[in-house]
Amino acid sequence: MCLAVPMKISEITEGTAICEVDGVQREVSLMMLEDAVVGDYVLIHAGFAIEKIDPVEAQKTLDVFREVLDNGGMDL
């Protein structure tokens, strides 16, 4: 199973972004996105930001992930 996790871009340096969710930071490639800026929410898959996502939709997705984890679901 593949998951794309929404994360918020907190920093961009030369085609690479630091993205964050719930205090967890990841370095990801922006090579698949042309117009990402700090503050955008993006879907992260396999170390790449693959798509920009609306902040409301990002929050809804994160809420579902948290609910699954709170109910004994799989580890992300």
mmJSON file of the N, C-alpha and C atoms, coordinates in Angstrom:
{"data_MODEL":{"atom_site":{
"group_PDB":["ATOM","ATOM","ATOM","ATOM","ATOM","ATOM","ATOM","ATOM","ATOM","ATOM","ATOM","ATOM","ATOM","ATOM","ATOM","ATOM","ATOM","ATOM","ATOM","ATOM","ATOM","ATOM","ATOM","ATOM","ATOM","ATOM","ATOM","ATOM","ATOM","ATOM","ATOM","ATOM","ATOM","ATOM","ATOM","ATOM","ATOM","ATOM","ATOM","ATOM","ATOM","ATOM","ATOM","ATOM","ATOM","ATOM","ATOM","ATOM","ATOM","ATOM","ATOM","ATOM","ATOM","ATOM","ATOM","ATOM","ATOM","ATOM","ATOM","ATOM","ATOM","ATOM","ATOM","ATOM","ATOM","ATOM","ATOM","ATOM","ATOM","ATOM","ATOM","ATOM","ATOM","ATOM","ATOM","ATOM","ATOM","ATOM","ATOM","ATOM","ATOM","ATOM","ATOM","ATOM","ATOM","ATOM","ATOM","ATOM","ATOM","ATOM","ATOM","ATOM","ATOM","ATOM","ATOM","ATOM","ATOM","ATOM","ATOM","ATOM","ATOM","ATOM","ATOM","ATOM","ATOM","ATOM","ATOM","ATOM","ATOM","ATOM","ATOM","ATOM","ATOM","ATOM","ATOM","ATOM","ATOM","ATOM","ATOM","ATOM","ATOM","ATOM","ATOM","ATOM","ATOM","ATOM","ATOM","ATOM","ATOM","ATOM","ATOM","ATOM","ATOM","ATOM","ATOM","ATOM","ATOM","ATOM","ATOM","ATOM","ATOM","ATOM","ATOM","ATOM","ATOM","ATOM","ATOM","ATOM","ATOM","ATOM","ATOM","ATOM","ATOM","ATOM","ATOM","ATOM","ATOM","ATOM","ATOM","ATOM","ATOM","ATOM","ATOM","ATOM","ATOM","ATOM","ATOM","ATOM","ATOM","ATOM","ATOM","ATOM","ATOM","ATOM","ATOM","ATOM","ATOM","ATOM","ATOM","ATOM","ATOM","ATOM","ATOM","ATOM","ATOM","ATOM","ATOM","ATOM","ATOM","ATOM","ATOM","ATOM","ATOM","ATOM","ATOM","ATOM","ATOM","ATOM","ATOM","ATOM","ATOM","ATOM","ATOM","ATOM","ATOM","ATOM","ATOM","ATOM","ATOM","ATOM","ATOM","ATOM","ATOM","ATOM","ATOM","ATOM","ATOM","ATOM","ATOM","ATOM","ATOM","ATOM","ATOM","ATOM","ATOM","ATOM","ATOM","ATOM"],
"id":[1,2,3,4,5,6,7,8,9,10,11,12,13,14,15,16,17,18,19,20,21,22,23,24,25,26,27,28,29,30,31,32,33,34,35,36,37,38,39,40,41,42,43,44,45,46,47,48,49,50,51,52,53,54,55,56,57,58,59,60,61,62,63,64,65,66,67,68,69,70,71,72,73,74,75,76,77,78,79,80,81,82,83,84,85,86,87,88,89,90,91,92,93,94,95,96,97,98,99,100,101,102,103,104,105,106,107,108,109,110,111,112,113,114,115,116,117,118,119,120,121,122,123,124,125,126,127,128,129,130,131,132,133,134,135,136,137,138,139,140,141,142,143,144,145,146,147,148,149,150,151,152,153,154,155,156,157,158,159,160,161,162,163,164,165,166,167,168,169,170,171,172,173,174,175,176,177,178,179,180,181,182,183,184,185,186,187,188,189,190,191,192,193,194,195,196,197,198,199,200,201,202,203,204,205,206,207,208,209,210,211,212,213,214,215,216,217,218,219,220,221,222,223,224,225,226,227,228],
"type_symbol":["N","C","C","N","C","C","N","C","C","N","C","C","N","C","C","N","C","C","N","C","C","N","C","C","N","C","C","N","C","C","N","C","C","N","C","C","N","C","C","N","C","C","N","C","C","N","C","C","N","C","C","N","C","C","N","C","C","N","C","C","N","C","C","N","C","C","N","C","C","N","C","C","N","C","C","N","C","C","N","C","C","N","C","C","N","C","C","N","C","C","N","C","C","N","C","C","N","C","C","N","C","C","N","C","C","N","C","C","N","C","C","N","C","C","N","C","C","N","C","C","N","C","C","N","C","C","N","C","C","N","C","C","N","C","C","N","C","C","N","C","C","N","C","C","N","C","C","N","C","C","N","C","C","N","C","C","N","C","C","N","C","C","N","C","C","N","C","C","N","C","C","N","C","C","N","C","C","N","C","C","N","C","C","N","C","C","N","C","C","N","C","C","N","C","C","N","C","C","N","C","C","N","C","C","N","C","C","N","C","C","N","C","C","N","C","C","N","C","C","N","C","C","N","C","C","N","C","C"],
"label_atom_id":["N","CA","C","N","CA","C","N","CA","C","N","CA","C","N","CA","C","N","CA","C","N","CA","C","N","CA","C","N","CA","C","N","CA","C","N","CA","C","N","CA","C","N","CA","C","N","CA","C","N","CA","C","N","CA","C","N","CA","C","N","CA","C","N","CA","C","N","CA","C","N","CA","C","N","CA","C","N","CA","C","N","CA","C","N","CA","C","N","CA","C","N","CA","C","N","CA","C","N","CA","C","N","CA","C","N","CA","C","N","CA","C","N","CA","C","N","CA","C","N","CA","C","N","CA","C","N","CA","C","N","CA","C","N","CA","C","N","CA","C","N","CA","C","N","CA","C","N","CA","C","N","CA","C","N","CA","C","N","CA","C","N","CA","C","N","CA","C","N","CA","C","N","CA","C","N","CA","C","N","CA","C","N","CA","C","N","CA","C","N","CA","C","N","CA","C","N","CA","C","N","CA","C","N","CA","C","N","CA","C","N","CA","C","N","CA","C","N","CA","C","N","CA","C","N","CA","C","N","CA","C","N","CA","C","N","CA","C","N","CA","C","N","CA","C","N","CA","C","N","CA","C","N","CA","C","N","CA","C","N","CA","C","N","CA","C"],
"label_alt_id":[null,null,null,null,null,null,null,null,null,null,null,null,null,null,null,null,null,null,null,null,null,null,null,null,null,null,null,null,null,null,null,null,null,null,null,null,null,null,null,null,null,null,null,null,null,null,null,null,null,null,null,null,null,null,null,null,null,null,null,null,null,null,null,null,null,null,null,null,null,null,null,null,null,null,null,null,null,null,null,null,null,null,null,null,null,null,null,null,null,null,null,null,null,null,null,null,null,null,null,null,null,null,null,null,null,null,null,null,null,null,null,null,null,null,null,null,null,null,null,null,null,null,null,null,null,null,null,null,null,null,null,null,null,null,null,null,null,null,null,null,null,null,null,null,null,null,null,null,null,null,null,null,null,null,null,null,null,null,null,null,null,null,null,null,null,null,null,null,null,null,null,null,null,null,null,null,null,null,null,null,null,null,null,null,null,null,null,null,null,null,null,null,null,null,null,null,null,null,null,null,null,null,null,null,null,null,null,null,null,null,null,null,null,null,null,null,null,null,null,null,null,null,null,null,null,null,null,null],
"label_comp_id":["MET","MET","MET","CYS","CYS","CYS","LEU","LEU","LEU","ALA","ALA","ALA","VAL","VAL","VAL","PRO","PRO","PRO","MET","MET","MET","LYS","LYS","LYS","ILE","ILE","ILE","SER","SER","SER","GLU","GLU","GLU","ILE","ILE","ILE","THR","THR","THR","GLU","GLU","GLU","GLY","GLY","GLY","THR","THR","THR","ALA","ALA","ALA","ILE","ILE","ILE","CYS","CYS","CYS","GLU","GLU","GLU","VAL","VAL","VAL","ASP","ASP","ASP","GLY","GLY","GLY","VAL","VAL","VAL","GLN","GLN","GLN","ARG","ARG","ARG","GLU","GLU","GLU","VAL","VAL","VAL","SER","SER","SER","LEU","LEU","LEU","MET","MET","MET","MET","MET","MET","LEU","LEU","LEU","GLU","GLU","GLU","ASP","ASP","ASP","ALA","ALA","ALA","VAL","VAL","VAL","VAL","VAL","VAL","GLY","GLY","GLY","ASP","ASP","ASP","TYR","TYR","TYR","VAL","VAL","VAL","LEU","LEU","LEU","ILE","ILE","ILE","HIS","HIS","HIS","ALA","ALA","ALA","GLY","GLY","GLY","PHE","PHE","PHE","ALA","ALA","ALA","ILE","ILE","ILE","GLU","GLU","GLU","LYS","LYS","LYS","ILE","ILE","ILE","ASP","ASP","ASP","PRO","PRO","PRO","VAL","VAL","VAL","GLU","GLU","GLU","ALA","ALA","ALA","GLN","GLN","GLN","LYS","LYS","LYS","THR","THR","THR","LEU","LEU","LEU","ASP","ASP","ASP","VAL","VAL","VAL","PHE","PHE","PHE","ARG","ARG","ARG","GLU","GLU","GLU","VAL","VAL","VAL","LEU","LEU","LEU","ASP","ASP","ASP","ASN","ASN","ASN","GLY","GLY","GLY","GLY","GLY","GLY","MET","MET","MET","ASP","ASP","ASP","LEU","LEU","LEU"],
"label_asym_id":["A","A","A","A","A","A","A","A","A","A","A","A","A","A","A","A","A","A","A","A","A","A","A","A","A","A","A","A","A","A","A","A","A","A","A","A","A","A","A","A","A","A","A","A","A","A","A","A","A","A","A","A","A","A","A","A","A","A","A","A","A","A","A","A","A","A","A","A","A","A","A","A","A","A","A","A","A","A","A","A","A","A","A","A","A","A","A","A","A","A","A","A","A","A","A","A","A","A","A","A","A","A","A","A","A","A","A","A","A","A","A","A","A","A","A","A","A","A","A","A","A","A","A","A","A","A","A","A","A","A","A","A","A","A","A","A","A","A","A","A","A","A","A","A","A","A","A","A","A","A","A","A","A","A","A","A","A","A","A","A","A","A","A","A","A","A","A","A","A","A","A","A","A","A","A","A","A","A","A","A","A","A","A","A","A","A","A","A","A","A","A","A","A","A","A","A","A","A","A","A","A","A","A","A","A","A","A","A","A","A","A","A","A","A","A","A","A","A","A","A","A","A","A","A","A","A","A","A"],
"label_entity_id":["1","1","1","1","1","1","1","1","1","1","1","1","1","1","1","1","1","1","1","1","1","1","1","1","1","1","1","1","1","1","1","1","1","1","1","1","1","1","1","1","1","1","1","1","1","1","1","1","1","1","1","1","1","1","1","1","1","1","1","1","1","1","1","1","1","1","1","1","1","1","1","1","1","1","1","1","1","1","1","1","1","1","1","1","1","1","1","1","1","1","1","1","1","1","1","1","1","1","1","1","1","1","1","1","1","1","1","1","1","1","1","1","1","1","1","1","1","1","1","1","1","1","1","1","1","1","1","1","1","1","1","1","1","1","1","1","1","1","1","1","1","1","1","1","1","1","1","1","1","1","1","1","1","1","1","1","1","1","1","1","1","1","1","1","1","1","1","1","1","1","1","1","1","1","1","1","1","1","1","1","1","1","1","1","1","1","1","1","1","1","1","1","1","1","1","1","1","1","1","1","1","1","1","1","1","1","1","1","1","1","1","1","1","1","1","1","1","1","1","1","1","1","1","1","1","1","1","1"],
"label_seq_id":[1,1,1,2,2,2,3,3,3,4,4,4,5,5,5,6,6,6,7,7,7,8,8,8,9,9,9,10,10,10,11,11,11,12,12,12,13,13,13,14,14,14,15,15,15,16,16,16,17,17,17,18,18,18,19,19,19,20,20,20,21,21,21,22,22,22,23,23,23,24,24,24,25,25,25,26,26,26,27,27,27,28,28,28,29,29,29,30,30,30,31,31,31,32,32,32,33,33,33,34,34,34,35,35,35,36,36,36,37,37,37,38,38,38,39,39,39,40,40,40,41,41,41,42,42,42,43,43,43,44,44,44,45,45,45,46,46,46,47,47,47,48,48,48,49,49,49,50,50,50,51,51,51,52,52,52,53,53,53,54,54,54,55,55,55,56,56,56,57,57,57,58,58,58,59,59,59,60,60,60,61,61,61,62,62,62,63,63,63,64,64,64,65,65,65,66,66,66,67,67,67,68,68,68,69,69,69,70,70,70,71,71,71,72,72,72,73,73,73,74,74,74,75,75,75,76,76,76],
"pdbx_PDB_ins_code":[null,null,null,null,null,null,null,null,null,null,null,null,null,null,null,null,null,null,null,null,null,null,null,null,null,null,null,null,null,null,null,null,null,null,null,null,null,null,null,null,null,null,null,null,null,null,null,null,null,null,null,null,null,null,null,null,null,null,null,null,null,null,null,null,null,null,null,null,null,null,null,null,null,null,null,null,null,null,null,null,null,null,null,null,null,null,null,null,null,null,null,null,null,null,null,null,null,null,null,null,null,null,null,null,null,null,null,null,null,null,null,null,null,null,null,null,null,null,null,null,null,null,null,null,null,null,null,null,null,null,null,null,null,null,null,null,null,null,null,null,null,null,null,null,null,null,null,null,null,null,null,null,null,null,null,null,null,null,null,null,null,null,null,null,null,null,null,null,null,null,null,null,null,null,null,null,null,null,null,null,null,null,null,null,null,null,null,null,null,null,null,null,null,null,null,null,null,null,null,null,null,null,null,null,null,null,null,null,null,null,null,null,null,null,null,null,null,null,null,null,null,null,null,null,null,null,null,null],
"Cartn_x":[0.844,0.0,0.894,0.502,1.236,0.401,1.065,0.422,1.158,0.407,0.978,0.51,1.448,1.142,1.195,0.144,0.19,1.14,1.984,2.9,2.988,3.355,3.475,4.94,5.185,6.546,6.95,8.068,8.546,9.809,10.474,11.725,12.009,12.55,12.948,14.357,15.197,16.559,16.9,17.079,17.557,16.852,15.532,14.788,14.495,14.871,14.61,13.817,12.874,12.054,12.166,12.041,11.828,10.325,9.696,8.259,8.008,6.881,6.622,5.153,4.938,3.605,3.772,2.999,3.026,4.431,5.247,6.591,7.627,7.197,8.116,8.513,9.806,10.311,10.946,10.766,11.374,11.927,13.052,13.61,13.061,12.47,11.858,12.276,12.231,12.543,11.307,11.54,10.479,10.549,11.322,11.534,10.254,9.198,7.941,6.938,7.299,6.421,7.161,6.514,7.161,6.926,5.786,5.399,5.177,5.809,5.656,6.375,5.735,6.319,6.157,6.948,6.842,5.408,4.861,3.487,2.504,2.891,2.019,1.948,0.809,0.682,0.887,1.679,1.967,1.822,1.535,1.497,2.896,3.378,4.725,4.617,5.358,5.412,6.832,7.424,8.75,9.799,9.716,10.715,10.492,9.349,9.026,7.724,7.677,6.416,5.776,4.621,4.036,2.863,2.288,1.136,0.871,0.461,-0.001,-1.411,-1.761,-3.079,-3.642,-4.94,-5.632,-5.435,-5.173,-4.941,-6.1,-7.327,-8.485,-8.489,-8.226,-8.163,-6.989,-5.871,-4.72,-5.096,-5.788,-6.193,-7.174,-8.107,-9.058,-8.321,-7.372,-6.599,-5.79,-5.141,-4.363,-5.263,-6.465,-7.411,-7.787,-7.988,-8.299,-7.114,-5.893,-4.702,-4.613,-4.845,-4.765,-5.839,-7.029,-8.119,-7.777,-7.235,-6.825,-5.786,-4.796,-3.746,-4.306,-5.211,-5.81,-6.65,-7.171,-8.008,-7.226,-5.912,-5.088,-4.727,-4.892,-4.557,-3.063,-2.693,-1.282,-0.428,0.859,1.828,2.163,2.254,2.658,4.123],
"Cartn_y":[-1.166,0.0,1.235,2.232,3.49,4.599,5.45,6.614,7.864,8.912,10.242,11.042,11.612,12.296,13.799,14.52,15.977,16.571,17.479,18.18,19.632,20.504,21.93,22.281,23.017,23.453,24.557,24.344,25.357,26.06,25.466,26.052,25.492,26.32,25.865,26.34,25.408,25.724,24.937,25.638,25.043,23.74,23.765,22.601,21.556,21.848,20.937,21.687,20.993,21.621,20.856,21.586,20.983,21.079,19.928,19.878,19.343,19.742,19.415,19.058,18.095,17.768,17.189,17.684,17.203,17.192,18.171,18.265,17.399,16.599,15.748,16.489,16.56,17.243,16.237,16.483,15.658,16.567,16.177,16.863,16.167,16.94,16.357,17.118,16.431,17.045,17.768,18.929,19.685,19.575,18.626,18.542,18.27,17.783,17.493,18.651,19.708,20.877,22.127,22.953,24.169,25.382,25.43,26.677,26.569,25.62,25.463,26.589,27.085,28.142,27.779,28.425,28.216,28.506,27.608,27.74,26.853,26.37,25.461,24.104,23.46,22.055,21.243,20.197,19.327,17.876,17.019,15.586,15.035,14.294,13.72,12.217,11.739,10.304,9.959,9.004,8.496,9.6,10.589,11.647,12.787,12.787,13.824,14.513,15.818,16.546,16.342,15.671,15.289,16.162,16.914,17.743,18.74,19.943,20.899,20.5,20.774,20.407,21.569,21.746,22.777,22.533,23.573,23.393,22.712,22.989,22.351,20.854,20.492,19.073,18.38,19.074,18.506,18.191,19.117,18.907,17.747,17.646,16.525,15.186,15.115,13.881,13.552,14.55,14.323,13.884,14.435,14.024,12.557,12.097,10.683,9.812,10.204,9.443,9.328,10.45,10.448,9.554,9.58,8.737,7.258,6.886,5.492,5.085,5.924,5.613,5.537,6.459,6.465,5.221,4.618,3.435,2.145,2.212,1.018,0.611,1.525,1.229,1.119,1.009,0.804,1.998,1.749,2.81,3.475,4.813,5.523,5.65],
"Cartn_z":[0.0,0.0,0.0,-0.763,-0.814,-0.183,0.549,1.138,0.719,0.506,0.336,1.54,2.265,3.518,3.31,3.725,3.623,4.656,4.206,5.092,4.64,5.573,5.285,5.038,3.969,3.654,4.63,5.329,6.269,5.784,4.789,4.285,2.9,2.021,0.689,0.403,-0.077,-0.479,-1.736,-2.847,-4.101,-4.479,-4.599,-5.06,-4.013,-2.787,-1.679,-0.62,-0.02,1.016,2.323,3.406,4.716,4.954,5.144,5.367,6.767,7.347,8.744,8.954,9.841,10.346,11.749,12.683,14.072,14.668,14.315,14.861,14.169,13.196,12.439,11.168,10.918,9.726,8.781,7.493,6.458,5.38,4.808,3.648,2.415,1.505,0.316,-0.931,-2.047,-3.326,-3.861,-4.46,-5.114,-6.642,-7.157,-8.598,-9.383,-8.721,-9.415,-9.334,-8.597,-8.457,-8.887,-9.67,-10.154,-9.262,-8.59,-7.944,-6.436,-5.778,-4.328,-3.592,-2.538,-1.714,-0.242,0.602,2.047,2.474,3.279,3.754,3.014,1.82,1.069,1.763,1.618,1.992,0.728,0.847,-0.287,0.141,-0.84,-0.579,-0.782,0.213,0.174,-0.057,-1.048,-1.335,-1.768,-1.092,-1.444,-1.554,-0.665,-0.634,-1.601,-2.289,-3.257,-2.886,-3.064,-3.001,-4.371,-4.39,-5.684,-6.104,-5.15,-5.497,-4.375,-4.742,-3.738,-3.33,-2.061,-1.556,-0.745,-0.837,-0.085,1.421,2.2,3.642,4.375,3.963,4.607,4.306,3.068,2.708,3.39,3.517,4.226,5.666,6.316,7.714,7.846,6.912,6.938,6.829,5.925,5.743,6.984,7.558,8.777,9.928,10.014,11.055,10.908,9.669,9.432,9.836,9.464,9.851,11.377,12.068,13.536,14.144,13.58,14.08,13.929,12.792,12.567,13.608,13.823,14.798,16.219,16.563,17.905,18.158,17.092,17.234,17.001,17.139,17.043,15.637,14.696,13.305,13.101,11.871,11.529,11.905,12.071,12.317,11.003,11.031,9.819,9.818],
"occupancy":[1.0,1.0,1.0,1.0,1.0,1.0,1.0,1.0,1.0,1.0,1.0,1.0,1.0,1.0,1.0,1.0,1.0,1.0,1.0,1.0,1.0,1.0,1.0,1.0,1.0,1.0,1.0,1.0,1.0,1.0,1.0,1.0,1.0,1.0,1.0,1.0,1.0,1.0,1.0,1.0,1.0,1.0,1.0,1.0,1.0,1.0,1.0,1.0,1.0,1.0,1.0,1.0,1.0,1.0,1.0,1.0,1.0,1.0,1.0,1.0,1.0,1.0,1.0,1.0,1.0,1.0,1.0,1.0,1.0,1.0,1.0,1.0,1.0,1.0,1.0,1.0,1.0,1.0,1.0,1.0,1.0,1.0,1.0,1.0,1.0,1.0,1.0,1.0,1.0,1.0,1.0,1.0,1.0,1.0,1.0,1.0,1.0,1.0,1.0,1.0,1.0,1.0,1.0,1.0,1.0,1.0,1.0,1.0,1.0,1.0,1.0,1.0,1.0,1.0,1.0,1.0,1.0,1.0,1.0,1.0,1.0,1.0,1.0,1.0,1.0,1.0,1.0,1.0,1.0,1.0,1.0,1.0,1.0,1.0,1.0,1.0,1.0,1.0,1.0,1.0,1.0,1.0,1.0,1.0,1.0,1.0,1.0,1.0,1.0,1.0,1.0,1.0,1.0,1.0,1.0,1.0,1.0,1.0,1.0,1.0,1.0,1.0,1.0,1.0,1.0,1.0,1.0,1.0,1.0,1.0,1.0,1.0,1.0,1.0,1.0,1.0,1.0,1.0,1.0,1.0,1.0,1.0,1.0,1.0,1.0,1.0,1.0,1.0,1.0,1.0,1.0,1.0,1.0,1.0,1.0,1.0,1.0,1.0,1.0,1.0,1.0,1.0,1.0,1.0,1.0,1.0,1.0,1.0,1.0,1.0,1.0,1.0,1.0,1.0,1.0,1.0,1.0,1.0,1.0,1.0,1.0,1.0,1.0,1.0,1.0,1.0,1.0,1.0],
"B_iso_or_equiv":[0.0,0.0,0.0,0.0,0.0,0.0,0.0,0.0,0.0,0.0,0.0,0.0,0.0,0.0,0.0,0.0,0.0,0.0,0.0,0.0,0.0,0.0,0.0,0.0,0.0,0.0,0.0,0.0,0.0,0.0,0.0,0.0,0.0,0.0,0.0,0.0,0.0,0.0,0.0,0.0,0.0,0.0,0.0,0.0,0.0,0.0,0.0,0.0,0.0,0.0,0.0,0.0,0.0,0.0,0.0,0.0,0.0,0.0,0.0,0.0,0.0,0.0,0.0,0.0,0.0,0.0,0.0,0.0,0.0,0.0,0.0,0.0,0.0,0.0,0.0,0.0,0.0,0.0,0.0,0.0,0.0,0.0,0.0,0.0,0.0,0.0,0.0,0.0,0.0,0.0,0.0,0.0,0.0,0.0,0.0,0.0,0.0,0.0,0.0,0.0,0.0,0.0,0.0,0.0,0.0,0.0,0.0,0.0,0.0,0.0,0.0,0.0,0.0,0.0,0.0,0.0,0.0,0.0,0.0,0.0,0.0,0.0,0.0,0.0,0.0,0.0,0.0,0.0,0.0,0.0,0.0,0.0,0.0,0.0,0.0,0.0,0.0,0.0,0.0,0.0,0.0,0.0,0.0,0.0,0.0,0.0,0.0,0.0,0.0,0.0,0.0,0.0,0.0,0.0,0.0,0.0,0.0,0.0,0.0,0.0,0.0,0.0,0.0,0.0,0.0,0.0,0.0,0.0,0.0,0.0,0.0,0.0,0.0,0.0,0.0,0.0,0.0,0.0,0.0,0.0,0.0,0.0,0.0,0.0,0.0,0.0,0.0,0.0,0.0,0.0,0.0,0.0,0.0,0.0,0.0,0.0,0.0,0.0,0.0,0.0,0.0,0.0,0.0,0.0,0.0,0.0,0.0,0.0,0.0,0.0,0.0,0.0,0.0,0.0,0.0,0.0,0.0,0.0,0.0,0.0,0.0,0.0,0.0,0.0,0.0,0.0,0.0,0.0],
"pdbx_formal_charge":[null,null,null,null,null,null,null,null,null,null,null,null,null,null,null,null,null,null,null,null,null,null,null,null,null,null,null,null,null,null,null,null,null,null,null,null,null,null,null,null,null,null,null,null,null,null,null,null,null,null,null,null,null,null,null,null,null,null,null,null,null,null,null,null,null,null,null,null,null,null,null,null,null,null,null,null,null,null,null,null,null,null,null,null,null,null,null,null,null,null,null,null,null,null,null,null,null,null,null,null,null,null,null,null,null,null,null,null,null,null,null,null,null,null,null,null,null,null,null,null,null,null,null,null,null,null,null,null,null,null,null,null,null,null,null,null,null,null,null,null,null,null,null,null,null,null,null,null,null,null,null,null,null,null,null,null,null,null,null,null,null,null,null,null,null,null,null,null,null,null,null,null,null,null,null,null,null,null,null,null,null,null,null,null,null,null,null,null,null,null,null,null,null,null,null,null,null,null,null,null,null,null,null,null,null,null,null,null,null,null,null,null,null,null,null,null,null,null,null,null,null,null,null,null,null,null,null,null],
"auth_seq_id":[1,1,1,2,2,2,3,3,3,4,4,4,5,5,5,6,6,6,7,7,7,8,8,8,9,9,9,10,10,10,11,11,11,12,12,12,13,13,13,14,14,14,15,15,15,16,16,16,17,17,17,18,18,18,19,19,19,20,20,20,21,21,21,22,22,22,23,23,23,24,24,24,25,25,25,26,26,26,27,27,27,28,28,28,29,29,29,30,30,30,31,31,31,32,32,32,33,33,33,34,34,34,35,35,35,36,36,36,37,37,37,38,38,38,39,39,39,40,40,40,41,41,41,42,42,42,43,43,43,44,44,44,45,45,45,46,46,46,47,47,47,48,48,48,49,49,49,50,50,50,51,51,51,52,52,52,53,53,53,54,54,54,55,55,55,56,56,56,57,57,57,58,58,58,59,59,59,60,60,60,61,61,61,62,62,62,63,63,63,64,64,64,65,65,65,66,66,66,67,67,67,68,68,68,69,69,69,70,70,70,71,71,71,72,72,72,73,73,73,74,74,74,75,75,75,76,76,76],
"auth_comp_id":["MET","MET","MET","CYS","CYS","CYS","LEU","LEU","LEU","ALA","ALA","ALA","VAL","VAL","VAL","PRO","PRO","PRO","MET","MET","MET","LYS","LYS","LYS","ILE","ILE","ILE","SER","SER","SER","GLU","GLU","GLU","ILE","ILE","ILE","THR","THR","THR","GLU","GLU","GLU","GLY","GLY","GLY","THR","THR","THR","ALA","ALA","ALA","ILE","ILE","ILE","CYS","CYS","CYS","GLU","GLU","GLU","VAL","VAL","VAL","ASP","ASP","ASP","GLY","GLY","GLY","VAL","VAL","VAL","GLN","GLN","GLN","ARG","ARG","ARG","GLU","GLU","GLU","VAL","VAL","VAL","SER","SER","SER","LEU","LEU","LEU","MET","MET","MET","MET","MET","MET","LEU","LEU","LEU","GLU","GLU","GLU","ASP","ASP","ASP","ALA","ALA","ALA","VAL","VAL","VAL","VAL","VAL","VAL","GLY","GLY","GLY","ASP","ASP","ASP","TYR","TYR","TYR","VAL","VAL","VAL","LEU","LEU","LEU","ILE","ILE","ILE","HIS","HIS","HIS","ALA","ALA","ALA","GLY","GLY","GLY","PHE","PHE","PHE","ALA","ALA","ALA","ILE","ILE","ILE","GLU","GLU","GLU","LYS","LYS","LYS","ILE","ILE","ILE","ASP","ASP","ASP","PRO","PRO","PRO","VAL","VAL","VAL","GLU","GLU","GLU","ALA","ALA","ALA","GLN","GLN","GLN","LYS","LYS","LYS","THR","THR","THR","LEU","LEU","LEU","ASP","ASP","ASP","VAL","VAL","VAL","PHE","PHE","PHE","ARG","ARG","ARG","GLU","GLU","GLU","VAL","VAL","VAL","LEU","LEU","LEU","ASP","ASP","ASP","ASN","ASN","ASN","GLY","GLY","GLY","GLY","GLY","GLY","MET","MET","MET","ASP","ASP","ASP","LEU","LEU","LEU"],
"auth_asym_id":["A","A","A","A","A","A","A","A","A","A","A","A","A","A","A","A","A","A","A","A","A","A","A","A","A","A","A","A","A","A","A","A","A","A","A","A","A","A","A","A","A","A","A","A","A","A","A","A","A","A","A","A","A","A","A","A","A","A","A","A","A","A","A","A","A","A","A","A","A","A","A","A","A","A","A","A","A","A","A","A","A","A","A","A","A","A","A","A","A","A","A","A","A","A","A","A","A","A","A","A","A","A","A","A","A","A","A","A","A","A","A","A","A","A","A","A","A","A","A","A","A","A","A","A","A","A","A","A","A","A","A","A","A","A","A","A","A","A","A","A","A","A","A","A","A","A","A","A","A","A","A","A","A","A","A","A","A","A","A","A","A","A","A","A","A","A","A","A","A","A","A","A","A","A","A","A","A","A","A","A","A","A","A","A","A","A","A","A","A","A","A","A","A","A","A","A","A","A","A","A","A","A","A","A","A","A","A","A","A","A","A","A","A","A","A","A","A","A","A","A","A","A","A","A","A","A","A","A"],
"auth_atom_id":["N","CA","C","N","CA","C","N","CA","C","N","CA","C","N","CA","C","N","CA","C","N","CA","C","N","CA","C","N","CA","C","N","CA","C","N","CA","C","N","CA","C","N","CA","C","N","CA","C","N","CA","C","N","CA","C","N","CA","C","N","CA","C","N","CA","C","N","CA","C","N","CA","C","N","CA","C","N","CA","C","N","CA","C","N","CA","C","N","CA","C","N","CA","C","N","CA","C","N","CA","C","N","CA","C","N","CA","C","N","CA","C","N","CA","C","N","CA","C","N","CA","C","N","CA","C","N","CA","C","N","CA","C","N","CA","C","N","CA","C","N","CA","C","N","CA","C","N","CA","C","N","CA","C","N","CA","C","N","CA","C","N","CA","C","N","CA","C","N","CA","C","N","CA","C","N","CA","C","N","CA","C","N","CA","C","N","CA","C","N","CA","C","N","CA","C","N","CA","C","N","CA","C","N","CA","C","N","CA","C","N","CA","C","N","CA","C","N","CA","C","N","CA","C","N","CA","C","N","CA","C","N","CA","C","N","CA","C","N","CA","C","N","CA","C","N","CA","C","N","CA","C","N","CA","C","N","CA","C","N","CA","C","N","CA","C"],
"pdbx_PDB_model_num":[1,1,1,1,1,1,1,1,1,1,1,1,1,1,1,1,1,1,1,1,1,1,1,1,1,1,1,1,1,1,1,1,1,1,1,1,1,1,1,1,1,1,1,1,1,1,1,1,1,1,1,1,1,1,1,1,1,1,1,1,1,1,1,1,1,1,1,1,1,1,1,1,1,1,1,1,1,1,1,1,1,1,1,1,1,1,1,1,1,1,1,1,1,1,1,1,1,1,1,1,1,1,1,1,1,1,1,1,1,1,1,1,1,1,1,1,1,1,1,1,1,1,1,1,1,1,1,1,1,1,1,1,1,1,1,1,1,1,1,1,1,1,1,1,1,1,1,1,1,1,1,1,1,1,1,1,1,1,1,1,1,1,1,1,1,1,1,1,1,1,1,1,1,1,1,1,1,1,1,1,1,1,1,1,1,1,1,1,1,1,1,1,1,1,1,1,1,1,1,1,1,1,1,1,1,1,1,1,1,1,1,1,1,1,1,1,1,1,1,1,1,1,1,1,1,1,1,1]
}}}
